[in-house]
Amino acid sequence: MDALIDKLKEEIIEQLNLEDVKKEDIDNDAPLFGSGLGLDSIDALELIVLLEKNHGIKVANPQDGKKIFESVHNKHHIQEQK
């Protein structure tokens, strides 16, 4: 699981061109939007594209991007999907 989280962090950094951010800078449970990493709704759409392109995961409602990417280790959303 740690390897997958590290890979996701690297993909986020690359997809969003976060040049000054290292994967170690992204706390697994910290918010990605607002006060955390400071991402916005356009970044959420880019992350949805990342999921579809790199992992074949389709997001039915793109407006759910912020909820899906609440944090790198979004336990709440994962539990909802089980």
Secondary structure, 3 states (H helix, E strand, C coil): CHHHHHHHHHHHHHHCCCCCCCHHHCCCCCCCECCCCCECHHHHHHHHHHHHHHHCCCCCCHHHHHHHCCCCCCHHHHHHHC
